[in-house]
Amino acid sequence: MAEDRTQQPNSLYDFTVKDIRGNEVCMSNYRGKVLLIVNVASKCGFTNSNYKELNVLYQNYKHQGLEILAFPCNQFAGQEPGTNEEIEEVACTIFKAEFPIFEKIEVNGKNAAPIYKFLKSQKGGIFGDGIKWNFTKFLVDTNGKVIERYAPTTSPLKIEKDIQNLLGVSS
């Protein structure tokens, strides 16, 4: 019987994703950075607070090696219905996001983006691997290892200590 030799990604750095404008981005570009990867939505009850706090984290730690990667997703109550252009307008103009925003993806199901399949395989949730709602957060260390997964209800500023520990900085 032939063994399945499908190449499974070993690392987050094996993936290529598309940014909000459709340009390919190799995740290996982020090697050596601490990453906070978040599935975002423009019309969620958590949107205002999450974007506000993600912006604070980004401003405070981007020069020390933090990168926040936002992946819009419309799988939760249709709360990210717009086109990539509309999403970029909302994220960057209304919510003033300066961190990278990627193209709209699915995070669950058979059409889930490969990067999200990998993230979920590394850190399952309390009730299974599926992403439960907008603003689920994955914290990744400088070697591309998924360190922690946070629920949508965990505010970004509550993750600050964990980010500081990975960056080797103090408050």
N, CA and C atoms as a LAMMPS dump frame, in Angstrom:
ITEM: TIMESTEP
0
ITEM: NUMBER OF ATOMS
513
ITEM: BOX BOUNDS ff ff ff
-5.0000000000000000e+02 5.0000000000000000e+02
-5.0000000000000000e+02 5.0000000000000000e+02
-5.0000000000000000e+02 5.0000000000000000e+02
ITEM: ATOMS id mol type element x y z
1 1 1 N 0.846 -1.18 0
2 1 2 C 0 0 0
3 1 3 C 0.895 1.247 0
4 2 1 N 0.617 2.148 -0.903
5 2 2 C 1.437 3.357 -1.01
6 2 3 C 1.158 4.292 0.154
7 3 1 N 2.221 4.866 0.677
8 3 2 C 2.098 5.812 1.78
9 3 3 C 1.73 7.183 1.211
10 4 1 N 0.875 7.904 1.918
11 4 2 C 0.501 9.251 1.477
12 4 3 C 1.688 10.18 1.702
13 5 1 N 2.204 10.699 0.627
14 5 2 C 3.387 11.558 0.714
15 5 3 C 3.031 13.035 0.547
16 6 1 N 1.785 13.377 0.745
17 6 2 C 1.391 14.777 0.641
18 6 3 C 2.223 15.586 1.626
19 7 1 N 2.847 16.612 1.127
20 7 2 C 3.718 17.43 1.971
21 7 3 C 2.877 18.255 2.932
22 8 1 N 2.963 17.91 4.205
23 8 2 C 2.271 18.691 5.226
24 8 3 C 3.19 19.829 5.656
25 9 1 N 2.651 21.028 5.797
26 9 2 C 3.501 22.129 6.255
27 9 3 C 4.001 21.858 7.671
28 10 1 N 5.276 22.095 7.887
29 10 2 C 5.88 21.9 9.202
30 10 3 C 5.807 23.162 10.031
31 11 1 N 5.631 24.269 9.354
32 11 2 C 5.776 25.558 10.01
33 11 3 C 4.84 26.57 9.372
34 12 1 N 4.521 27.568 10.14
35 12 2 C 3.748 28.691 9.632
36 12 3 C 4.459 29.337 8.436
37 13 1 N 5.778 29.23 8.45
38 13 2 C 6.578 29.882 7.398
39 13 3 C 6.484 29.171 6.047
40 14 1 N 5.826 28.015 6.002
41 14 2 C 5.657 27.286 4.741
42 14 3 C 4.488 27.822 3.918
43 15 1 N 3.717 28.756 4.47
44 15 2 C 2.51 29.232 3.795
45 15 3 C 2.745 30.52 3.029
46 16 1 N 1.958 30.664 1.963
47 16 2 C 1.859 31.921 1.236
48 16 3 C 0.389 32.323 1.291
49 17 1 N 0.131 33.573 1.617
50 17 2 C -1.235 34.089 1.711
51 17 3 C -1.333 35.318 0.821
52 18 1 N -2.549 35.806 0.616
53 18 2 C -2.725 37.019 -0.173
54 18 3 C -3.144 38.164 0.729
55 19 1 N -2.531 39.327 0.491
56 19 2 C -2.93 40.495 1.261
57 19 3 C -4.253 41.032 0.716
58 20 1 N -4.763 42.067 1.341
59 20 2 C -6.085 42.607 1.011
60 20 3 C -6.153 43.093 -0.439
61 21 1 N -4.999 43.366 -1.049
62 21 2 C -4.967 43.828 -2.452
63 21 3 C -4.659 42.695 -3.426
64 22 1 N -4.581 41.459 -2.9
65 22 2 C -4.365 40.307 -3.779
66 22 3 C -2.912 39.968 -4.047
67 23 1 N -1.98 40.638 -3.386
68 23 2 C -0.558 40.335 -3.559
69 23 3 C -0.172 39.148 -2.686
70 24 1 N 0.645 38.253 -3.25
71 24 2 C 1.096 37.102 -2.471
72 24 3 C 2.126 37.535 -1.435
73 25 1 N 1.975 36.999 -0.236
74 25 2 C 2.872 37.308 0.872
75 25 3 C 3.349 35.977 1.454
76 26 1 N 4.659 35.772 1.461
77 26 2 C 5.227 34.571 2.067
78 26 3 C 5.28 34.785 3.57
79 27 1 N 4.741 33.832 4.296
80 27 2 C 4.768 33.958 5.752
81 27 3 C 6.2 33.944 6.278
82 28 1 N 7.126 33.409 5.493
83 28 2 C 8.532 33.414 5.928
84 28 3 C 9.072 34.834 6.061
85 29 1 N 8.387 35.821 5.456
86 29 2 C 8.774 37.226 5.629
87 29 3 C 8.689 37.638 7.097
88 30 1 N 7.89 36.901 7.882
89 30 2 C 7.678 37.247 9.287
90 30 3 C 8.546 36.42 10.231
91 31 1 N 9.468 35.649 9.671
92 31 2 C 10.379 34.856 10.507
93 31 3 C 11.102 35.786 11.482
94 32 1 N 11.187 35.37 12.739
95 32 2 C 11.87 36.181 13.749
96 32 3 C 10.977 37.2 14.448
97 33 1 N 9.726 37.293 14.024
98 33 2 C 8.776 38.216 14.661
99 33 3 C 7.813 37.432 15.543
100 34 1 N 7.283 38.086 16.553
101 34 2 C 6.172 37.545 17.321
102 34 3 C 4.916 37.948 16.557
103 35 1 N 4.026 36.981 16.314
104 35 2 C 2.831 37.245 15.52
105 35 3 C 1.573 37.072 16.36
106 36 1 N 0.629 37.967 16.154
107 36 2 C -0.713 37.807 16.69
108 36 3 C -1.616 37.735 15.466
109 37 1 N -2.183 36.554 15.22
110 37 2 C -3.008 36.319 14.035
111 37 3 C -4.462 36.291 14.475
112 38 1 N -5.284 37.122 13.812
113 38 2 C -6.664 37.338 14.257
114 38 3 C -7.615 37.27 13.067
115 39 1 N -8.748 36.557 13.233
116 39 2 C -9.797 36.642 12.212
117 39 3 C -10.713 37.802 12.595
118 40 1 N -10.825 38.77 11.711
119 40 2 C -11.509 40.027 12.005
120 40 3 C -12.824 40.156 11.238
121 41 1 N -13.664 41.06 11.711
122 41 2 C -14.917 41.392 11.036
123 41 3 C -15.244 42.852 11.313
124 42 1 N -15.898 43.495 10.362
125 42 2 C -16.192 44.927 10.452
126 42 3 C -17.453 45.246 11.24
127 43 1 N -18.375 44.283 11.346
128 43 2 C -19.688 44.583 11.913
129 43 3 C -20.022 43.719 13.13
130 44 1 N -19.024 43.375 13.903
131 44 2 C -19.201 42.514 15.069
132 44 3 C -19.255 43.374 16.333
133 45 1 N -19.902 42.879 17.36
134 45 2 C -19.931 43.585 18.638
135 45 3 C -18.55 43.776 19.234
136 46 1 N -17.6 42.907 18.844
137 46 2 C -16.228 43.01 19.351
138 46 3 C -15.335 43.902 18.482
139 47 1 N -15.852 44.388 17.362
140 47 2 C -15.005 45.084 16.383
141 47 3 C -14.325 46.322 16.956
142 48 1 N -15.105 47.253 17.515
143 48 2 C -14.521 48.508 17.999
144 48 3 C -13.433 48.278 19.03
145 49 1 N -13.738 47.495 20.059
146 49 2 C -12.763 47.29 21.133
147 49 3 C -11.541 46.528 20.641
148 50 1 N -11.744 45.522 19.793
149 50 2 C -10.607 44.746 19.323
150 50 3 C -9.682 45.565 18.438
151 51 1 N -10.221 46.291 17.461
152 51 2 C -9.361 47.11 16.616
153 51 3 C -8.626 48.155 17.458
154 52 1 N -9.337 48.779 18.393
155 52 2 C -8.724 49.804 19.245
156 52 3 C -7.54 49.218 20.023
157 53 1 N -7.762 48.056 20.657
158 53 2 C -6.702 47.459 21.466
159 53 3 C -5.599 46.843 20.602
160 54 1 N -5.947 46.282 19.455
161 54 2 C -4.908 45.775 18.547
162 54 3 C -4.012 46.924 18.093
163 55 1 N -4.616 48.086 17.82
164 55 2 C -3.829 49.262 17.434
165 55 3 C -2.877 49.673 18.544
166 56 1 N -3.334 49.627 19.797
167 56 2 C -2.476 49.982 20.94
168 56 3 C -1.291 49.015 21.01
169 57 1 N -1.581 47.728 20.927
170 57 2 C -0.495 46.731 20.968
171 57 3 C 0.488 46.964 19.829
172 58 1 N -0.053 47.211 18.631
173 58 2 C 0.811 47.396 17.463
174 58 3 C 1.702 48.624 17.631
175 59 1 N 1.121 49.723 18.078
176 59 2 C 1.916 50.941 18.288
177 59 3 C 3.003 50.727 19.339
178 60 1 N 2.668 49.999 20.395
179 60 2 C 3.613 49.799 21.495
180 60 3 C 4.726 48.808 21.185
181 61 1 N 4.463 47.841 20.32
182 61 2 C 5.427 46.743 20.167
183 61 3 C 5.894 46.472 18.738
184 62 1 N 5.398 47.214 17.75
185 62 2 C 5.816 46.92 16.368
186 62 3 C 7.317 47.128 16.184
187 63 1 N 7.91 48.068 16.902
188 63 2 C 9.35 48.316 16.746
189 63 3 C 10.188 47.342 17.557
190 64 1 N 9.525 46.511 18.368
191 64 2 C 10.246 45.509 19.161
192 64 3 C 10.043 44.105 18.595
193 65 1 N 9.337 44.012 17.465
194 65 2 C 9.23 42.713 16.812
195 65 3 C 7.851 42.086 16.775
196 66 1 N 6.791 42.842 17.12
197 66 2 C 5.432 42.303 17.029
198 66 3 C 4.845 42.623 15.66
199 67 1 N 4.172 41.643 15.081
200 67 2 C 3.396 41.875 13.868
201 67 3 C 2.005 41.314 14.121
202 68 1 N 0.985 42.093 13.801
203 68 2 C -0.401 41.639 13.905
204 68 3 C -0.889 41.375 12.49
205 69 1 N -1.423 40.182 12.268
206 69 2 C -1.902 39.796 10.941
207 69 3 C -3.406 39.567 11.029
208 70 1 N -4.172 40.376 10.314
209 70 2 C -5.632 40.321 10.383
210 70 3 C -6.196 39.65 9.136
211 71 1 N -7.018 38.638 9.365
212 71 2 C -7.655 37.897 8.281
213 71 3 C -9.173 38.077 8.374
214 72 1 N -9.748 38.936 7.505
215 72 2 C -11.198 39.116 7.504
216 72 3 C -11.908 37.797 7.168
217 73 1 N -13.055 37.586 7.82
218 73 2 C -13.826 36.365 7.611
219 73 3 C -15.297 36.683 7.78
220 74 1 N -16.129 36.145 6.879
221 74 2 C -17.566 36.414 6.9
222 74 3 C -18.372 35.188 7.342
223 75 1 N -17.739 34.255 8.054
224 75 2 C -18.429 33.021 8.415
225 75 3 C -19.261 33.119 9.692
226 76 1 N -19.228 34.247 10.373
227 76 2 C -19.931 34.367 11.638
228 76 3 C -21.006 35.44 11.537
229 77 1 N -22.241 35.001 11.331
230 77 2 C -23.406 35.889 11.237
231 77 3 C -23.252 36.96 10.157
232 78 1 N -22.467 36.674 9.108
233 78 2 C -22.323 37.606 7.988
234 78 3 C -21.788 38.96 8.388
235 79 1 N -20.853 38.986 9.364
236 79 2 C -20.395 40.264 9.909
237 79 3 C -19.188 40.868 9.179
238 80 1 N -18.784 40.256 8.074
239 80 2 C -17.736 40.836 7.218
240 80 3 C -18.19 40.665 5.769
241 81 1 N -19.304 41.348 5.405
242 81 2 C -19.917 41.102 4.093
243 81 3 C -19.22 41.779 2.913
244 82 1 N -18.373 42.747 3.173
245 82 2 C -17.835 43.583 2.101
246 82 3 C -16.81 42.896 1.211
247 83 1 N -16.483 43.603 0.138
248 83 2 C -15.386 43.181 -0.736
249 83 3 C -14.074 43.488 -0.022
250 84 1 N -12.975 42.99 -0.567
251 84 2 C -11.674 43.299 0.018
252 84 3 C -11.449 44.814 0.081
253 85 1 N -11.876 45.527 -0.972
254 85 2 C -11.695 46.987 -0.994
255 85 3 C -12.5 47.648 0.13
256 86 1 N -13.739 47.193 0.318
257 86 2 C -14.571 47.763 1.384
258 86 3 C -14.002 47.442 2.764
259 87 1 N -13.506 46.22 2.911
260 87 2 C -12.916 45.815 4.191
261 87 3 C -11.692 46.671 4.498
262 88 1 N -10.857 46.889 3.479
263 88 2 C -9.657 47.713 3.676
264 88 3 C -10.048 49.128 4.093
265 89 1 N -11.073 49.673 3.463
266 89 2 C -11.547 51.02 3.795
267 89 3 C -11.984 51.091 5.255
268 90 1 N -12.775 50.117 5.69
269 90 2 C -13.261 50.095 7.07
270 90 3 C -12.101 49.916 8.047
271 91 1 N -11.263 48.919 7.789
272 91 2 C -10.167 48.601 8.72
273 91 3 C -9.166 49.745 8.836
274 92 1 N -8.796 50.302 7.7
275 92 2 C -7.711 51.286 7.699
276 92 3 C -8.192 52.719 7.906
277 93 1 N -9.389 53.051 7.465
278 93 2 C -9.877 54.42 7.602
279 93 3 C -10.674 54.6 8.887
280 94 1 N -11.674 53.762 9.084
281 94 2 C -12.523 53.918 10.27
282 94 3 C -11.79 53.449 11.528
283 95 1 N -11.161 52.267 11.447
284 95 2 C -10.521 51.707 12.641
285 95 3 C -9.018 51.992 12.722
286 96 1 N -8.478 52.691 11.715
287 96 2 C -7.087 53.176 11.732
288 96 3 C -6.042 52.058 11.885
289 97 1 N -6.355 50.874 11.378
290 97 2 C -5.401 49.771 11.473
291 97 3 C -4.19 50.056 10.593
292 98 1 N -3.004 49.904 11.169
293 98 2 C -1.767 50.055 10.41
294 98 3 C -1.093 48.71 10.181
295 99 1 N -1.588 47.677 10.864
296 99 2 C -1.014 46.344 10.702
297 99 3 C -1.567 45.701 9.423
298 100 1 N -0.897 44.671 8.931
299 100 2 C -1.325 44.049 7.671
300 100 3 C -2.718 43.419 7.749
301 101 1 N -3.517 43.7 6.703
302 101 2 C -4.842 43.1 6.548
303 101 3 C -4.744 42.214 5.298
304 102 1 N -5.23 40.994 5.416
305 102 2 C -5.144 40.047 4.313
306 102 3 C -6.5 39.899 3.643
307 103 1 N -6.545 39.152 2.526
308 103 2 C -7.81 39.007 1.821
309 103 3 C -8.781 38.174 2.646
310 104 1 N -10.055 38.379 2.38
311 104 2 C -11.107 37.682 3.106
312 104 3 C -10.978 36.179 2.859
313 105 1 N -11.067 35.418 3.949
314 105 2 C -10.91 33.97 3.877
315 105 3 C -12.017 33.286 4.678
316 106 1 N -12.034 31.959 4.578
317 106 2 C -12.844 31.148 5.477
318 106 3 C -11.889 30.508 6.47
319 107 1 N -12.333 30.393 7.715
320 107 2 C -11.48 29.82 8.762
321 107 3 C -11.959 28.441 9.196
322 108 1 N -13.177 28.077 8.812
323 108 2 C -13.75 26.773 9.148
324 108 3 C -14.269 26.091 7.887
325 109 1 N -14.477 24.778 7.993
326 109 2 C -15.1 24.038 6.897
327 109 3 C -14.118 23.605 5.833
328 110 1 N -14.675 23.008 4.779
329 110 2 C -13.812 22.43 3.741
330 110 3 C -13.056 23.485 2.946
331 111 1 N -13.545 24.717 2.938
332 111 2 C -12.849 25.794 2.225
333 111 3 C -11.995 26.66 3.148
334 112 1 N -11.738 26.167 4.345
335 112 2 C -10.899 26.937 5.273
336 112 3 C -9.526 27.164 4.655
337 113 1 N -9.005 28.358 4.845
338 113 2 C -7.673 28.691 4.341
339 113 3 C -6.646 27.747 4.976
340 114 1 N -5.683 27.247 4.182
341 114 2 C -4.674 26.326 4.715
342 114 3 C -3.96 26.855 5.962
343 115 1 N -3.691 28.147 6.013
344 115 2 C -2.998 28.695 7.18
345 115 3 C -3.86 28.515 8.441
346 116 1 N -5.185 28.622 8.294
347 116 2 C -6.054 28.436 9.454
348 116 3 C -6.193 26.964 9.831
349 117 1 N -6.152 26.097 8.843
350 117 2 C -6.146 24.658 9.16
351 117 3 C -4.908 24.339 9.999
352 118 1 N -3.788 24.933 9.628
353 118 2 C -2.535 24.717 10.361
354 118 3 C -2.641 25.293 11.778
355 119 1 N -3.08 26.535 11.902
356 119 2 C -3.192 27.169 13.223
357 119 3 C -4.073 26.331 14.148
358 120 1 N -5.219 25.886 13.633
359 120 2 C -6.147 25.097 14.448
360 120 3 C -5.543 23.744 14.823
361 121 1 N -4.741 23.172 13.929
362 121 2 C -4.115 21.876 14.238
363 121 3 C -3.061 22.029 15.333
364 122 1 N -2.474 23.216 15.436
365 122 2 C -1.45 23.472 16.442
366 122 3 C -2.049 23.776 17.81
367 123 1 N -3.145 24.495 17.824
368 123 2 C -3.806 24.869 19.082
369 123 3 C -5.307 24.763 18.909
370 124 1 N -5.86 23.642 19.312
371 124 2 C -7.307 23.455 19.246
372 124 3 C -7.992 24.319 20.285
373 125 1 N -9.277 24.498 20.103
374 125 2 C -10.059 25.275 21.058
375 125 3 C -10.59 24.389 22.171
376 126 1 N -11.225 24.99 23.137
377 126 2 C -11.785 24.27 24.283
378 126 3 C -12.862 23.285 23.826
379 127 1 N -13.666 23.686 22.845
380 127 2 C -14.765 22.84 22.372
381 127 3 C -14.475 22.293 20.971
382 128 1 N -13.251 21.912 20.712
383 128 2 C -12.881 21.428 19.388
384 128 3 C -12.061 22.468 18.653
385 129 1 N -11.583 22.071 17.483
386 129 2 C -10.656 22.929 16.754
387 129 3 C -11.312 24.115 16.057
388 130 1 N -12.583 24.009 15.715
389 130 2 C -13.226 25.053 14.928
390 130 3 C -13.134 26.425 15.579
391 131 1 N -13.007 27.443 14.735
392 131 2 C -13.033 28.826 15.216
393 131 3 C -14.495 29.121 15.547
394 132 1 N -14.745 29.641 16.736
395 132 2 C -16.119 29.832 17.201
396 132 3 C -16.728 31.178 16.804
397 133 1 N -15.896 32.207 16.638
398 133 2 C -16.442 33.532 16.358
399 133 3 C -15.323 34.443 15.863
400 134 1 N -15.695 35.656 15.495
401 134 2 C -14.728 36.683 15.091
402 134 3 C -13.767 36.976 16.237
403 135 1 N -12.571 37.38 15.874
404 135 2 C -11.552 37.837 16.82
405 135 3 C -11.003 36.729 17.719
406 136 1 N -10.946 35.508 17.179
407 136 2 C -10.151 34.456 17.819
408 136 3 C -8.708 34.821 17.499
409 137 1 N -7.824 34.668 18.484
410 137 2 C -6.443 35.131 18.325
411 137 3 C -5.461 33.995 18.55
412 138 1 N -4.436 33.926 17.696
413 138 2 C -3.348 32.964 17.845
414 138 3 C -2.058 33.737 18.059
415 139 1 N -1.311 33.384 19.097
416 139 2 C -0.026 34.007 19.376
417 139 3 C 1.071 33.044 18.933
418 140 1 N 1.98 33.551 18.1
419 140 2 C 3.025 32.736 17.485
420 140 3 C 4.379 33.31 17.878
421 141 1 N 5.303 32.435 18.273
422 141 2 C 6.624 32.923 18.693
423 141 3 C 7.53 33.206 17.495
424 142 1 N 8.741 33.649 17.77
425 142 2 C 9.679 34.074 16.72
426 142 3 C 10.158 32.912 15.856
427 143 1 N 9.884 31.68 16.283
428 143 2 C 10.244 30.501 15.49
429 143 3 C 9.064 29.945 14.707
430 144 1 N 7.927 30.64 14.744
431 144 2 C 6.758 30.189 14.003
432 144 3 C 5.928 29.149 14.735
433 145 1 N 6.191 28.96 16.031
434 145 2 C 5.428 27.985 16.821
435 145 3 C 4.213 28.67 17.442
436 146 1 N 3.041 28.043 17.287
437 146 2 C 1.823 28.582 17.881
438 146 3 C 1.886 28.323 19.382
439 147 1 N 1.941 29.393 20.154
440 147 2 C 2.114 29.322 21.602
441 147 3 C 0.773 29.256 22.326
442 148 1 N -0.194 30.062 21.859
443 148 2 C -1.46 30.141 22.578
444 148 3 C -2.576 30.519 21.625
445 149 1 N -3.774 30.126 22.009
446 149 2 C -4.995 30.496 21.293
447 149 3 C -5.909 31.169 22.308
448 150 1 N -6.487 32.305 21.908
449 150 2 C -7.336 33.078 22.809
450 150 3 C -8.743 33.181 22.233
451 151 1 N -9.72 33.121 23.113
452 151 2 C -11.123 33.213 22.715
453 151 3 C -11.45 34.619 22.211
454 152 1 N -12.514 34.731 21.41
455 152 2 C -12.948 36.051 20.928
456 152 3 C -13.193 37.039 22.064
457 153 1 N -13.607 36.547 23.222
458 153 2 C -13.91 37.435 24.35
459 153 3 C -12.66 37.912 25.082
460 154 1 N -11.503 37.347 24.761
461 154 2 C -10.251 37.805 25.381
462 154 3 C -9.827 39.097 24.7
463 155 1 N -9.771 40.166 25.467
464 155 2 C -9.397 41.449 24.864
465 155 3 C -7.901 41.424 24.531
466 156 1 N -7.527 42.059 23.417
467 156 2 C -6.112 42.069 23.033
468 156 3 C -5.168 42.551 24.133
469 157 1 N -5.575 43.536 24.924
470 157 2 C -4.675 44.046 25.962
471 157 3 C -4.431 43.017 27.067
472 158 1 N -5.32 42.039 27.195
473 158 2 C -5.108 40.963 28.179
474 158 3 C -3.986 40.013 27.725
475 159 1 N -3.602 40.107 26.465
476 159 2 C -2.552 39.261 25.893
477 159 3 C -1.187 39.953 25.999
478 160 1 N -1.185 41.21 26.394
479 160 2 C 0.03 42.024 26.381
480 160 3 C 1.193 41.372 27.124
481 161 1 N 0.94 40.821 28.311
482 161 2 C 2.014 40.184 29.092
483 161 3 C 2.649 39.028 28.309
484 162 1 N 1.81 38.216 27.658
485 162 2 C 2.314 37.089 26.876
486 162 3 C 3.168 37.596 25.705
487 163 1 N 2.743 38.676 25.09
488 163 2 C 3.509 39.28 23.982
489 163 3 C 4.851 39.793 24.515
490 164 1 N 4.799 40.497 25.647
491 164 2 C 6.041 41.016 26.245
492 164 3 C 7.013 39.873 26.549
493 165 1 N 6.505 38.776 27.097
494 165 2 C 7.363 37.627 27.41
495 165 3 C 8.041 37.086 26.155
496 166 1 N 7.286 36.957 25.063
497 166 2 C 7.865 36.438 23.828
498 166 3 C 8.863 37.421 23.202
499 167 1 N 8.59 38.708 23.373
500 167 2 C 9.505 39.735 22.831
501 167 3 C 10.718 39.954 23.737
502 168 1 N 10.604 39.507 24.986
503 168 2 C 11.688 39.741 25.943
504 168 3 C 11.768 41.18 26.402
505 169 1 N 10.589 41.831 26.481
506 169 2 C 10.54 43.221 26.961
507 169 3 C 9.685 43.272 28.219
508 170 1 N 9.881 44.304 29.009
509 170 2 C 9.06 44.47 30.205
510 170 3 C 8.182 45.7 30.042
511 171 1 N 7.148 45.761 30.855
512 171 2 C 6.197 46.88 30.728
513 171 3 C 6.751 48.136 31.349
